[in-house]
Amino acid sequence: MKKLLFFYFIFLPILSFSQTKEIVLIFKDKATGNVIENVLVTILRTDENFQSNKEGSIKFKLPKPSRILISHFEYKQININSATLKEAVITLNLESISQEIEDVVITNKQSFSILKSLIDKSMKQLTAPINLKIYTREFFKYNNEYTSYSDGLVNFCLKEKPDKFAADILVEQNRTYNLINNEKIEKKTLSYNMYDIIQNYYDFKYITKLAESKAKKKFDFEIKTVKGKEDFYQMVIAPKPEIEEFLPTVTIIYNFKKNVILELEYFVEPSRFEFSDVSNLKVIKGKVFNSTFRALYILDGEDYFLASTKEEIGVMVKDKKNEENKIEIANYLMTTRHSRKLVPYDKEDVFKEKSLINKKNSIITDYWESNSGLLLTSEEKKIVDNLQLNDDE
């Protein structure tokens, strides 16, 4: 266990408590005043990553001054010095990329073959071996009521992968509240498999079938330029209106010069939910009423890795009495740090379960308050506090 503790502490900056300050940034659209979600913030001194939540907020601690890189695909990138951040809570207004710049259609022919090449090249360029220090969070709802919550700081140790994905999981700390004991619910539906979800994004599993030639019979493909981003293209893949199947609409933003995928968005239109059945699903078997995800990848010099994901699924499932019940899961992953230096660890320290709901709570610090990389919104915090209260009772 000593090796694991060492592994944990190498990621923590050496703090000077007299100098450390906590900062909250709130991002808003300069023109509309609306808050901006999914703003990526990188502290360049420590190479830490944060992402704004639905309230447009992030929180972090700075032991020493640093340059801070702020980016979002729809806004102009800015680079600021932390020394200019004088207040504890600061609102930053981001300027949208000019709406006067028109998207230009590059091609809508043979896009599936372009996608296949892009997936292959992206998979080859994903860095391995690498350690991803990830904050994972998951909400579970049963019949419109939040019934359980889990989160944790987890190290995904991705091994050398010439042909096949492989990783070990080391849990630094975690918490789970109010796990429901309901015989109607299959235990396997309570959570995503942490190992599988990372593998899916590293193998681009959700979009590989779209790169097959037969996909052109069911989907329309279009490649456009991206406003204000001269190295980026956007591929939009949408089901043909006449095809009555449970099919997603997918948007891919990629760097066509580097041949790497940078953002994936996937959702199924409500009009297509009626075509869902058990064969469509891998996590839960039932009738789908929500299926979305968003994944962000970072290209940092020679390193290319998964930055964050948000995945939601909603399904109506039947219990043993043939009664329908509503299950909803929202899963988040946020890579706060990455390193090519893998510290040795013992096999007994590797987490073997599929989910943190199967692990006893182990809380070392209040990581969820600032250094998780993804701050809980005020509404989410109320949900977690309520579940914690019920769990304590």
ZAGUZA-559928 format. One line per 10 residues: number of its first residue (from 1); their letters; for each residue x, y, z of C-alpha. Coordinates in nm, 4 decimals. Example, Ala and Ser with C-alpha at 12.3 -4.5 7.8 and 13.67 -1.06 7.14 Angstrom:
ZAGUZA-559928
1> as> 1.2300,-0.4500,0.7800; 1.3670,-0.1060,0.7140
end
This chain:
ZAGUZA-559928
1> mkkllffyfi> 0.0000,0.0000,0.0000; 0.2997,0.2334,0.0479; 0.3545,0.2379,-0.3263; -0.0045,0.3451,-0.3842; 0.0239,0.6276,-0.1316; 0.3384,0.7469,-0.3063; 0.1512,0.7280,-0.6354; -0.1171,0.9525,-0.4891; 0.1119,1.2194,-0.3523; 0.3240,1.2686,-0.6633
11> flpilsfsqt> 0.0253,1.4390,-0.8250; -0.0189,1.6939,-0.5503; 0.1626,2.0270,-0.5884; 0.3879,2.1363,-0.3028; 0.1693,2.3912,-0.1320; 0.2755,2.7037,0.0449; -0.0301,2.7583,0.2591; 0.0486,3.1253,0.3123; 0.0355,3.1808,-0.0642; -0.2372,2.9414,-0.1692
21> keivlifkdk> -0.5569,3.1099,-0.2754; -0.8882,2.9688,-0.3864; -1.0449,3.1172,-0.6969; -1.3905,3.0789,-0.8474; -1.4326,3.1684,-1.2137; -1.7745,3.2138,-1.3736; -1.7886,3.2219,-1.7531; -2.0506,3.4189,-1.9419; -2.1191,3.5040,-2.3031; -2.0077,3.8624,-2.3590
31> atgnvienvl> -2.3027,3.9432,-2.5874; -2.5898,3.7583,-2.4157; -2.4789,3.7306,-2.0534; -2.5650,3.3599,-2.0535; -2.3420,3.1273,-1.8536; -2.1157,2.8978,-2.0571; -2.0829,2.5278,-1.9824; -1.7870,2.3088,-2.0867; -1.5224,2.5811,-2.0835; -1.1861,2.4048,-2.0498
41> vtilrtdenf> -0.9395,2.5719,-1.8130; -0.5760,2.4599,-1.7902; -0.3416,2.5808,-1.5156; -0.0182,2.5810,-1.7135; 0.2176,2.5689,-1.4120; 0.0676,2.2477,-1.2753; -0.0921,2.1159,-1.5976; -0.4268,2.0738,-1.4173; -0.7520,2.0753,-1.6122; -1.0921,2.2055,-1.5034
51> qsnkegsikf> -1.4231,2.2327,-1.6871; -1.7105,2.4700,-1.6182; -2.0373,2.3177,-1.5001; -2.3957,2.4064,-1.5986; -2.3652,2.7240,-1.3918; -2.0552,2.8240,-1.5867; -1.8383,2.7856,-1.2756; -1.5067,2.6316,-1.1843; -1.3134,2.6431,-0.8576; -0.9433,2.5799,-0.8042
61> klpkpsrili> -0.6573,2.6479,-0.5650; -0.3368,2.8190,-0.6734; -0.0217,2.7745,-0.4627; 0.1781,2.9999,-0.6958; 0.1015,3.2375,-0.9843; 0.0463,3.0738,-1.3215; -0.0671,3.1392,-1.6742; -0.4221,3.0111,-1.7270; -0.5439,2.8918,-2.0669; -0.9189,2.9212,-2.1280
71> shfeykqini> -1.0745,2.7584,-2.4330; -1.4070,2.6561,-2.5840; -1.4797,2.5624,-2.9448; -1.7433,2.8343,-2.9778; -1.5425,3.1153,-2.8154; -1.2131,3.2948,-2.8626; -0.9314,3.1384,-2.6607; -0.7722,3.3559,-2.3945; -0.4554,3.3249,-2.1871; -0.4417,3.5191,-1.8610
81> nsatlkeavi> -0.2036,3.5612,-1.5706; -0.3467,3.4491,-1.2367; -0.1847,3.7546,-1.0764; -0.4568,3.9634,-1.2417; -0.7276,3.7689,-1.0564; -0.7627,3.9861,-0.7489; -1.1050,3.8736,-0.6248; -1.2103,3.5342,-0.4881; -1.5026,3.5167,-0.7321; -1.4511,3.6544,-1.0828
91> tlnlesisqe> -1.6788,3.6641,-1.3854; -1.5061,3.6360,-1.7217; -1.6974,3.7348,-2.0331; -1.5953,3.5286,-2.3352; -1.6308,3.6572,-2.6890; -1.8119,3.4306,-2.9295; -1.6371,3.3494,-3.2533; -1.7773,3.5918,-3.5109; -2.1183,3.4918,-3.6391; -2.0314,3.6760,-3.9592
101> iedvvitnkq> -1.7994,3.3924,-4.0550; -1.9997,3.1403,-4.2533; -1.9522,2.7662,-4.2325; -1.8412,2.6289,-4.5670; -1.9353,2.2783,-4.6765; -1.6177,2.0943,-4.7743; -1.7715,1.7674,-4.8897; -2.0640,1.5355,-4.8385; -1.9223,1.2518,-5.0501; -1.7358,0.9463,-4.9181
111> sfsilkslid> -1.7384,1.1001,-4.5690; -1.7706,0.7558,-4.4099; -1.4283,0.6644,-4.5526; -1.2847,0.9917,-4.4209; -1.4323,0.9016,-4.0823; -1.2748,0.5543,-4.0902; -0.9328,0.7040,-4.1590; -0.9860,0.9633,-3.8853; -1.0821,0.6983,-3.6274; -0.7840,0.4779,-3.7185
121> ksmkqltapi> -0.5377,0.7664,-3.6971; -0.6862,0.8997,-3.3739; -0.6635,0.5561,-3.2092; -0.2983,0.5236,-3.3099; -0.2122,0.8690,-3.1776; -0.3789,0.8281,-2.8359; -0.0927,0.8286,-2.5868; -0.0101,0.5034,-2.4071; 0.1255,0.4179,-2.1640; -0.0165,0.7101,-1.9690
131> nlkiytreff> -0.1781,0.7766,-1.6336; -0.5017,0.9725,-1.6369; -0.6069,1.1117,-1.3026; -0.9842,1.1239,-1.3426; -1.2671,1.2562,-1.1324; -1.5715,1.0351,-1.1900; -1.9263,1.1218,-1.0869; -2.2572,0.9432,-1.1300; -2.6200,1.0222,-1.0452; -2.8891,0.7537,-1.0429
141> kynneytsys> -3.2639,0.8198,-1.0586; -3.5406,0.5665,-1.0099; -3.8962,0.6670,-1.1013; -3.8047,1.0395,-1.1047; -3.6337,1.0302,-0.7641; -3.2583,1.0578,-0.7074; -3.1762,0.7411,-0.5200; -2.7973,0.7112,-0.5245; -2.4793,0.9016,-0.6012; -2.1130,0.8139,-0.6248
151> dglvnfclke> -1.7947,0.9979,-0.7108; -1.4215,0.9552,-0.6698; -1.0681,1.0357,-0.7769; -0.9398,0.7477,-0.9848; -0.6122,0.6787,-1.1630; -0.6540,0.5007,-1.4953; -0.3157,0.3472,-1.5770; -0.3352,0.2889,-1.9516; -0.0830,0.0324,-2.0661; 0.1049,0.0051,-2.3936
161> kpdkfaadil> -0.1578,-0.0801,-2.6531; -0.0308,-0.1569,-3.0019; -0.3503,-0.3482,-3.0783; -0.5652,-0.3799,-2.7686; -0.6787,-0.1421,-2.4967; -0.5640,-0.2340,-2.1439; -0.5695,-0.0426,-1.8168; -0.5533,-0.0819,-1.4394; -0.7687,0.1272,-1.2062; -0.6380,0.2681,-0.8774
171> veqnrtynli> -0.8869,0.4489,-0.6532; -0.7462,0.7337,-0.4424; -1.0666,0.8198,-0.2620; -1.4387,0.7857,-0.3152; -1.7839,0.8210,-0.1652; -2.1240,0.6649,-0.2322; -2.4510,0.7752,-0.0731; -2.7881,0.6094,-0.0194; -2.7503,0.3011,-0.2306; -3.0997,0.1730,-0.2796
181> nnekiekktl> -3.1950,-0.1780,-0.1794; -3.4697,-0.2552,-0.4223; -3.5306,-0.6070,-0.5462; -3.7002,-0.4698,-0.8565; -3.3733,-0.3284,-0.9888; -3.1021,-0.5451,-1.1340; -2.7739,-0.4539,-0.9644; -2.5947,-0.4278,-1.2980; -2.8197,-0.1375,-1.3991; -2.7072,0.0788,-1.1087
191> synmydiiqn> -2.3930,0.2113,-1.2725; -2.1700,0.2254,-1.5761; -1.8651,0.0002,-1.5872; -1.5688,0.2363,-1.5332; -1.3265,0.0225,-1.7322; -1.5662,-0.0232,-2.0226; -1.6565,0.3428,-2.0487; -1.2907,0.4459,-2.0868; -1.2306,0.1676,-2.3374; -1.5335,0.2777,-2.5401
201> yydfkyitkl> -1.3924,0.6278,-2.5785; -1.0397,0.5064,-2.6535; -1.1645,0.2631,-2.9155; -1.4237,0.5134,-3.0488; -1.6744,0.2336,-3.0132; -1.9817,0.4555,-3.0468; -1.8936,0.5736,-3.3975; -1.7059,0.2828,-3.5608; -2.0186,0.1498,-3.7361; -2.0708,0.4917,-3.8911
211> aeskakkkfd> -1.7398,0.4444,-4.0733; -1.8622,0.1378,-4.2618; -1.9663,0.1749,-4.6258; -2.3202,0.0541,-4.5542; -2.3696,0.3511,-4.3206; -2.4262,0.5768,-4.6224; -2.7564,0.3953,-4.6820; -2.8915,0.5138,-4.3469; -2.7025,0.8383,-4.2775; -2.6307,1.1701,-4.4451
221> feiktvkgke> -2.2725,1.2930,-4.4033; -2.1498,1.6501,-4.4293; -1.8124,1.8088,-4.3547; -1.7928,2.1818,-4.2833; -1.5350,2.4355,-4.1750; -1.5465,2.5553,-3.8127; -1.5936,2.9245,-3.7421; -1.2659,3.0900,-3.6453; -1.0713,2.7602,-3.6314; -0.8705,2.7233,-3.9499
231> dfyqmviapk> -0.7259,2.3810,-3.8611; -1.0611,2.2300,-3.7641; -1.3419,2.0636,-3.9567; -1.6844,1.9572,-3.8343; -1.8449,1.6339,-3.9531; -2.2203,1.6057,-3.9047; -2.3768,1.2593,-3.9379; -2.7568,1.2501,-3.9323; -3.0028,0.9647,-3.9979; -3.1909,0.9872,-4.3253
241> peieeflptv> -3.5505,1.0996,-4.2531; -3.7014,0.7990,-4.4315; -3.5081,0.5427,-4.2211; -3.7262,0.4420,-3.9261; -3.4676,0.3063,-3.6842; -3.3139,0.3913,-3.3480; -3.0199,0.5896,-3.4884; -2.8096,0.8746,-3.3439; -2.7136,1.2147,-3.4758; -2.3383,1.2636,-3.4316
251> tiiynfkknv> -2.1204,1.5732,-3.4556; -1.7419,1.5368,-3.4687; -1.4947,1.8237,-3.4484; -1.1449,1.7287,-3.5575; -0.8067,1.8734,-3.6435; -0.7695,1.7738,-4.0080; -0.3981,1.8640,-4.0127; -0.3177,1.6431,-3.7129; -0.5840,1.3825,-3.8024; -0.7259,1.3617,-3.4497
261> ileleyfvep> -1.0770,1.3839,-3.3085; -1.1209,1.6630,-3.0534; -1.4899,1.6542,-2.9708; -1.7752,1.4058,-3.0095; -2.1418,1.4776,-2.9534; -2.4031,1.2037,-2.9834; -2.7762,1.2140,-2.9281; -3.0884,1.0349,-3.0410; -3.3854,1.2434,-3.1518; -3.6994,1.1791,-2.9391
271> srfefsdvsn> -3.8889,1.0870,-3.2566; -3.6646,0.7799,-3.2870; -3.7161,0.6464,-2.9336; -4.0124,0.4398,-3.0489; -3.7745,0.2248,-3.2540; -3.5528,0.1313,-2.9584; -3.5503,-0.2219,-2.8228; -3.3313,-0.4431,-2.6059; -3.0909,-0.5128,-2.8910; -2.9886,-0.1456,-2.9018
281> lkvikgkvfn> -2.8564,-0.1305,-2.5488; -2.5381,-0.2418,-2.3750; -2.5844,-0.0888,-2.0291; -2.9522,-0.1439,-1.9582; -3.2190,-0.3456,-2.1373; -3.5424,-0.1609,-2.1909; -3.7203,0.1153,-2.3830; -3.4986,0.4210,-2.4306; -3.6284,0.7744,-2.3742; -3.2910,0.9526,-2.3484
291> stfralyild> -2.9502,0.8729,-2.5001; -2.6780,1.1382,-2.5236; -2.3070,1.1822,-2.4675; -2.0347,1.4381,-2.5179; -1.6620,1.3625,-2.5168; -1.3695,1.6032,-2.5324; -1.0123,1.5070,-2.6234; -0.6977,1.7121,-2.5614; -0.3966,1.7394,-2.7897; -0.1199,1.8700,-2.5636
301> gedyflastk> 0.2072,1.8722,-2.7556; 0.2921,1.5051,-2.8093; 0.0213,1.3898,-2.5691; -0.3290,1.3098,-2.6940; -0.5823,1.1824,-2.4413; -0.9442,1.1808,-2.3239; -1.0229,1.5043,-2.1390; -1.3847,1.4645,-2.0317; -1.7128,1.2869,-2.0983; -2.0743,1.3293,-2.0002
311> eeigvmvkdk> -2.3096,1.0428,-2.0748; -2.6813,1.0180,-2.0018; -2.9238,0.7353,-2.0552; -3.2900,0.6993,-1.9654; -3.4754,0.3698,-1.9990; -3.8116,0.2225,-1.9094; -3.7527,-0.1291,-1.7742; -3.9931,-0.4010,-1.6657; -3.9547,-0.5737,-1.3301; -4.0473,-0.9319,-1.2394
321> kneenkieia> -4.4116,-0.8299,-1.2072; -4.4009,-0.6868,-1.5600; -4.4421,-0.3336,-1.4227; -4.2531,-0.0535,-1.5967; -4.0033,0.1520,-1.3991; -3.8042,0.4560,-1.5057; -3.4247,0.4454,-1.4720; -3.1959,0.7422,-1.5455; -2.8176,0.7577,-1.5145; -2.5885,1.0570,-1.5659
331> nylmttrhsr> -2.2169,0.9756,-1.5722; -1.9284,1.2268,-1.5838; -1.5545,1.1794,-1.6249; -1.2987,1.4614,-1.6003; -0.9238,1.4164,-1.6508; -0.7628,1.6581,-1.4072; -0.4010,1.5550,-1.4799; -0.2025,1.3259,-1.7046; 0.1467,1.1821,-1.6883; 0.3542,0.9410,-1.8947
341> klvpydkedv> 0.5435,0.8394,-1.5818; 0.3667,0.5391,-1.4329; 0.4707,0.4733,-1.0745; 0.4923,0.1012,-0.9793; 0.1970,-0.0340,-0.7829; 0.0993,-0.3678,-0.6321; -0.1578,-0.5898,-0.8014; -0.3655,-0.6036,-0.4833; -0.4137,-0.2264,-0.5066; -0.5889,-0.2536,-0.8442
351> fkekslinkk> -0.9636,-0.1938,-0.8233; -1.1401,-0.4992,-0.9680; -1.5049,-0.3933,-0.9410; -1.6920,-0.2273,-1.2251; -1.8142,0.0690,-1.0237; -1.7400,0.2748,-0.7133; -2.0794,0.1771,-0.5736; -1.9145,-0.1529,-0.4834; -1.6384,0.0136,-0.2801; -1.6542,0.1263,0.0796
361> nsiitdywes> -1.6304,0.5026,0.1252; -1.2757,0.6297,0.1620; -1.2628,1.0084,0.1993; -0.9207,1.1678,0.2537; -0.9914,1.5284,0.1512; -1.2928,1.7313,0.0380; -1.1746,1.6921,-0.3217; -1.5239,1.7520,-0.4630; -1.5180,2.1117,-0.3346; -1.2314,2.2393,-0.5510
371> nsgllltsee> -0.9798,2.0008,-0.7052; -1.2194,1.7557,-0.8694; -1.1996,1.9432,-1.1981; -1.5797,1.9564,-1.2235; -1.7611,2.1519,-0.9557; -2.1038,2.0418,-0.8381; -2.3759,2.2914,-0.9277; -2.5847,2.4304,-0.6412; -2.8719,2.2006,-0.7460; -2.6450,1.8948,-0.7644
381> kkivdnlqln> -2.4976,1.9758,-0.4244; -2.8463,1.9811,-0.2727; -2.9140,1.6380,-0.4237; -2.5890,1.4957,-0.2858; -2.6423,1.6537,0.0580; -2.9928,1.5082,0.0759; -2.8711,1.1622,-0.0227; -2.5910,1.1854,0.2314; -2.8396,1.2813,0.5022; -3.0634,0.9868,0.4179
391> dde> -2.7633,0.7557,0.4056; -2.6442,0.8690,0.7513; -2.9887,0.7938,0.8938
end
